[in-house]
């Protein structure tokens, strides 16, 4: 039986988030400590635990069919590889940073400067786009130390919280790109494995949609139901059920999780009471 081969980062935050979403879509992985390959118990899937920077080449060569990888790594090493799904976790930025005491007004300030980075392709694309000539020093790891030892005037690196920059006396000066985890697909994926991928994507989309949504239940007097429905639309329309208390109804709906606090006051002003907001595990559209 054909199995979909998927690569994930061997360790770190992206590994943890990747394994969490596979678990959320109902895939049980049978792996021991320090294994570099494992099989799913209940889905035609094999997982390869690889170094993040090696994954684009494995996709190009068809060694793996798909991968959960940072979009920034694809842009640097495999921007011709197709992205099947953006996964909404492991967000970060690739940014220009300079010493705190250095004045930075615009990208023009990088003209002629020395830039240390682990992302030379990304930086060169950025500089070319802005018509800037600079000298790149390619460093693998500990890029932040380069300005402190006189190796560079600026750096380009991944920024998540910014705490590493702060500790090294640097400040974020320019965001080159924003990144998140994506599901990337090998150009050499077989027809059989594409069919398995389609099933995996269906599950992923169900979980991702649920993570962005909330189930809302509330009570309202019947003469306010129409007003509340106009405030609180569902996927097609809210569900309205009569309560045991005469003249009252229960309204059920699904909303985007980011919208709720913006409309809560309006719901209350229109007579909504007993408002409950619940997370959703899966959402099949």
N, C-alpha and C positions, 0 to 999 in steps of 0.2 A: 504493500500500500504506500502510495506517495505521501511524503511528509513535507510540510512547509518549513524551510530552514530560516530561522530568525536570529539575528545577532543583537546582543545587548552589551552595554558597557560592563567590563569585568568586575568593577567595584566602584564605590562612590555613590553620590546622590542620584545620578541618573539610573544606575543599576537598581537602586531601591525603588524609585518611582516606576521604572519599567516593570519590575516584578509585581508591584502593587496593582498596576492596571491590568496585567495579564490575569492576576488572581480575581480582579473585579469582573472580568468577562468570563469567569468560570473555568479557567484553564489551570489545572493542577500539575505542578512541575515536580518531577521525581529526581531531585539532585542532591548529591552529598557535598561535603565541604571540599573546596578547591577543585571541583570538577570544571572542566572547560567546555563540556558538552552534556546536555541532559535532554530527556524526552518528556513530553506531556503524557499524563496518564489517560486523559479523556478527550484529547483533540489531536489530530494529525500534525504535530508540531515538534520540531527539534530546536533547542536553544543553544547558541554558541556564545560563550562569554569571551569577549575580545577587547583588546585595547581600543579606545575610542578612535584614535587617529588611524588605525588600520582598517576600520570598518568600510570606509568608502571604496577602497581597493577590492575588498572581498565582494562587495556588491557589483562592482564593474566586472570582475572576473566570473561572477555567477557562483561563487563558492557558497554564498548565502542568498536567499531569495529576497528577504526583507530585513530591515534593521530599525530598531528604535535608537535614534541618534540625535544629537544636537544639530539644529539647522545651521549653526555657525560652522560646524565641522564640515558639513556638506558644501557650504559656500566656499570654504577654503580648499577642500580636497576633492569635491565631487559635485560641482554645481550643475553637471549635466545629468545627474541622477534624479529621477522623478520622485516627487513627494506625494504620497497617497493620502496622508492624513496629518493634520496638525493636532498635537495631543494635549496642549494646554498646560503642561507642567515643565519643571526645570527651566524656567525663564531666566534669561540673562541678557546682557548687552556686550557688544564688542566696542570698546571706547578708547579714545585718545586720553591719556592722562599726562599731566605735567607737574613739576614740583610746585608746592603750595605758594611759594614766593614769586613764581613766574607769572607775569601778566599774559593772559591769553584772550585775544579779541575775536579771532576767526581762524579758519583753516589756513589762511594766508600766512599765519605766524609759524607754520611748519616748514615754510620754504627754506631749503638748505640745511635743515636741522637733522640731527641723528636720532632715529627712531628704533627702539628695541621692541621686538615682537616675536611671537610664535605663529603669527598669521600673515606671512609675507604676501601671499596672493590677494588676500582681502585688503591689506594695506595698499598694495600697488594699484588695485582697482580703484580704491578710494582716492588716492593721490592723483591718478591719471584723470579721473572724472572731474577733479577740481583744478587740474592744470598745475599741480605742485610737484616740484622736484626735491626729494629728500634722500638721505642715506639710511638704508635699513641695516640693522644688526639683528640677525636671526638667532634667537635664544630659545632653547627648549626648557621651560620651567624657570621659576624665580625671576620673571621679567621685571618685577617691581623694583628690584635692587639696582637696576642698571643706571638710573640717574644719580643715585647716591654714591656710586663708585666711579662716576665720570665717564661711563661708557655711552650714555645717551642723553639727549635733551628732553626726550619724551618717550612714552611707551604706548603700545596698543595691545590691550589684553581684555580678557573676559572680566566683566564687573557684575557682581550679584548684589551684595549689600553695600559695597564700597568700603567695608571695614579694612580690607587688606591695603587698599590705597592709602587710607588715613594713617594706618600704622607705619607706612613707609614714606610719609611726608609728601604724598601726592594728592592731586585733585582731578576729578573727571572734567575734561575740557570739551569733549566732542563725542557724541554717540555716532558710531559708524553704522551699526545695524543692531536690531533687536532679534533675539533668538528664543526658540522654545524647542522642546522635544518633538520630533516628527517621525512618522512611519515612512521610511524610504524604500523604494522597490528597485531590485536589480533589473537592468534591461534584458537579462537573459532568463528571466523567470519562465518556467514552462506553463503550458496551458492548464495542466492538471493542478499545479501549485497556485496558479492565478485564481482558480475556482475556490481553493482553500482560503486564499487571501481574502476573497470577496466575503466569505463567511466570517472571517476574523474581523474585517472592517465593519460588517453589520453589527457585530457585538460591541466593537469599540465605539461606534457612533451612538449606540444606545446608552452606553455608560457616560460618554462625554456630554451628551445632551442632558442626561439626568444630573450631572454635576453642575450644570449651569442653570438648573431649574429647581423650583420649590413648589410643593403641593400646599395650597392654601384652603383652609376651611374657615367659614365664619357664619354667624347667625345674623339675620336682618329682618326687620318688619316687612311684610309683603308690599306695602306701598313704597318701599325704597329699593326693591329688588332690581327694577329696571335701571335705576341710577347707578347702583353698585355694579351691575353687569357692564355698564358702559365704562366704568373705571377699571374693572378687573376681567379682561377678556381671557378666555382659555385658549387651548390649541385650536378649537373650532368655536365652541361656546361653553360657558360654565355650566356645571350641573346644578340644578335647583331642586331641592327636596323639601316637602312640608315637614315642619316640626310638630311634636305632640302639642306644643303650646299654640293655640289658635291665633292666626294672624301673623305667624312667623315662619320663615324658611331657612334652610341651611344651604349655603352656596359653596360649591367646591370648584377650584380652578387650579391651573398650573401657570406660573409666571417665571420670568427670568429672575434669578436670585438677586441680581443687582438692582432690580426695579422696585422691590418691595418697600424699602424704607422711604422711597420717594412718594409712594402713594398711600402709606399707612394713615397719615392725617386726613387725607381726603376720604378714605374708607370710613373712618370714625365719624367724620363730620356728616356723612351720609347715612349714619345709623348702624354701621357694622359693629357687632359685639362678639365676644368670645373668639377672637381671631387666633387660629392656630397655623403655624408654618412648619412643614415637615420636609426633611430631605427625601430625595427619590433615589432608589438604588439603581433602577434601570428604566429606560424610557424608549419604547418601541414605537416608531412613527409609521 
